[in-house]
Every structure is written in structure tokens, then in C-alpha cells.
């Protein structure tokens, strides 16, 4: 396959975000008199912000509007991630390789665009990105293909010439629906989930990097 661009999902793929995200959720729901466990957090991985807040509110029967819960959570999450998040192993090396190969790169995420922008800046990876598209900029979040199609439009690259990197079945489905090749590095919190729709599955970013160097 000859590809012209590579699009990254963000949370769980570029940064290990789930541990921090769970702590933030636990603090937020605790302030509302409730408790959240690891299993509930698993339900939220890959979900758009509004959907995640609705799930938490409904399951825990919290006395707050989902929109207000979403705003509180993402403000605290953004602050925490900017302080604590770090690139996953092998990410900076992969980005350097893609730039050397003159490939376009971008991020297409279910998270809010401002959050992605701020955290990428905090980990010094904002500058290489040709585009950043969050679910707040399109009609529907993943598993709809909207964020990936919008990213392709901004980069000026046909969907069939793009490789997507994903860590969740929800994101894989979005990429496939967009007509793109999708490689998965499964989120450790989603082991056992079905990644059969991905074109290839890797166990780490360095393993995927080696594949790109040797086979594409």
C-alpha cells in the first residue's frame, strides 16, 4: 500500500490516559456523593464526551445535567493531563520517521478539540500535526466516520491513501467506515474486545513503526 498520510487517535494511543481519566472521574462523582469503579470506566473508552457524561450520570443516577457533568469533567481532565500525561513509548520516534518520509500526519479524536490541542502542546507534539479534529467539530463522533473524513479533507488526502492508528473497536469502526486502512494497537484496558475489523493489530507503537519501515 502507498499511503500519503497517517492519522492518530489520541487518548489511549498517543498518551496513556485511562488511569488519569479514571482518577478524575472518581473525584468528580465523589464530589456528587457517588463512587465509580474500573469497570464503569471501561464503558467510557472511545466514547464521545457527551455520550460518556450521559452514561456516568444515568448509571450512577447523579443529580446533575449531563452537559454540566461533561463540562466539569473535561475542565479537570484537561488540567490533569497537561501536568501528568506523557507520549507512549515509541511515539516520538514514529512521528520523526513519518516526517522524514514526508508523510502528512494529524489527529482525529472523540475528545474535545481544545483538550487535544492543549495536551499535545504540553507534551511538545502539537507542532508536527497538520490537523487536529475533535468530535465537537463534526456532526457525530466515532463510530461515525466524521472526524476521519474531516481530517482527510483538511489534509487534502483521499481516504484510500490514509492509514489510521486506533486503540479501540469504536475508533476502528469509524476508520473503516471512512474508507481508510486501520491499524490497531489495542488499549490495555480493552484486552479481549473484538479488533477483527482492523487491517492489522500490533502490540506496541515500536512494532507498528517497524512494520511501516519494512513493509510499506
N, C-alpha and C positions, 0 to 999 in steps of 0.2 A: 504493500500500500504506500502510495506517495501522499503525505499529508503536508498541509501548509500551516496549520495552527493546532495548538493544544489548549484545551480549556480545563481548568481545575474547578472542582467543587472546593468548598472552603473548610467548614467545620468537620473535624474528624479526619480530614485528608491532608490539608496543609498544616494544621495545628491539631494537637491532641486536646480537644476542647471539652469532651464529655465529663471528665472528672470535675473540672471547674464549673461547667454548666450545672451539674447536679448540686454542687455546694450552693450555688446562687439560688437555684430553685428551692432548696431546703430552707435557706434563710428567708426567702420571700414568703413561702407558705407558712413558715413558723411564725412570722410576724402577723399572720392572719389566723393563727390558732390551730394550724393543722400540721401534718407530717407527710413527707414524700420519701418513698424508698427507691432503690436502684431499679426495680422492675418497672416502675412508672416512667422513670427517665428513659428507659429503653424504648417506650412507646413514642417518645418525642423525637428520636433521632431521625433526621432527614425531613421533618415536618416544617411547613412554613410557620412563621411567628404567630399569626392569628390562630391557626389550627392548633398549635401547641398550647397556647394560653387557654383556648376553649377546652381542650382535653383535660388540662390540670384543674381548671375551675369546676368542670362538670363532675369529674371523678371524686374530687375532694369536697364538692359542694361548698365552695368558698363564697363568702359574702362580698363579692366584688364583680364588676363587669369585666368580661374577658378583655376588652380593649384597654381598660385601666391596668389590669394584671399584666398584659403584654408590655405596656409602656414601662411599668415599674421594673419588670424583669430585665428587659433589654437594656435599660439605662445602667442597671447594676452589673449586668453581664459584660457590657462594653468596657466599663471601668476596670473590672477584674481581669478581663482578657488582656487588655493593654498592659497591665502590670505583670501578669503571670504567664501568658502564652509564649510558646517558642516554636519555631519551624520544626516539623518532624524530621527525623534522620533522613538525610539524602535529598531533601527538597531543594536546598540552595544549590547543590551540585547539579541537579536535574535542570533547574532554571538556567544556570550558567551554560549548560550543554545546549539547551534549546536556543538560547540567544546566539551562541557560536554557530549553530546550524541555520541561523536566520529564520527561525520559525516564530510566528506570532503567538503570543500567549495572553490569556485572560482568565478571569474568574467569573463563574456563574453559580450563584448560591441561593438557597432558600432563605438565608438570613437577610436582615435589612442592609441596604447598600452602605449606609453611613457606618454601621458597625464593621463591615468588612473593610472598608476604607481605613478606618481608624486602627484596626488591629494589624492590617498589613503594614501600615506606616510604623506602628510600634515595633514590628519585627523586621523592619527595613526591607520589605519586599513589595512596596507599593510601586516604586518607580518602573520596574520592568513590565508591568501589566498594561497591555494595550487597551483593555476594557475591564470594567467591573460592573456586573449586573446582578442586582438583588431582586428578590421576589416582589418587593414593593414597587419596582419599575415596570412590571408587566401585568398582564391580565390575571394569570394564575401561576401559582408556584408549582414546583415539582410535586407529583409526577407528570404534570403537563409539560410540554416541551418549550414553553415560552421563554424562559431565561436563556436557554441554549440558542434558540433561534435569534433572539435579540443580540446575543453576544456575537454570533456569526455575522449578523447584519453590520454591527459596529466595526468588526474587523475586516469586513469586505471579503469574506472567505465562504465558499459554498459549504453547506453542511457535510457533504460527502468527502470533503478534504480536511475534516477536523477529527482529532482524537479527543475524547473526553476522559478525564480521570475522576472516578467516583468511589465512595466508600459505603454507600447504602443502596439497597434494592430500589428505593424510591427514586434516587438520582439516576441509577442505571436505566430505569424505565423512561425517565424524561429524556435522556440522551438518545436512546433507541428511537423514541417517538420523533425526535428531531432529525432522524436520518443520519446520525453520526456514529462513528466507531467508538465503543465504550470499553475501556479497561478499568477493572475494579481492583482496589486494594481494600478488602473488607474491614470495616471498623471492628476492633476487637470486641466491642460491646454488642456486635451483631453476628457473632460467630454462630453458625447453624441456620442463618437466614438463607434464602434462595437467591443466589447470584447467577443462575443459569443463563439469564438474558445477556450478561456481559460477554463481549467477544473474547476476552481473556481475563483471568484472575491471577493476581500476584500477591505475594505475602509481604512485600515491603516496597518502598519507593526505590531503593537501590536496585532491586530485582527488576522493576519496571524500566529503570534507566538502562540497565544492561540489555534488555530486550530491544529498546529503541536503537541503541548503538549497533546491535548485531543483526537485527532483522528488518529494519526499516530504512 
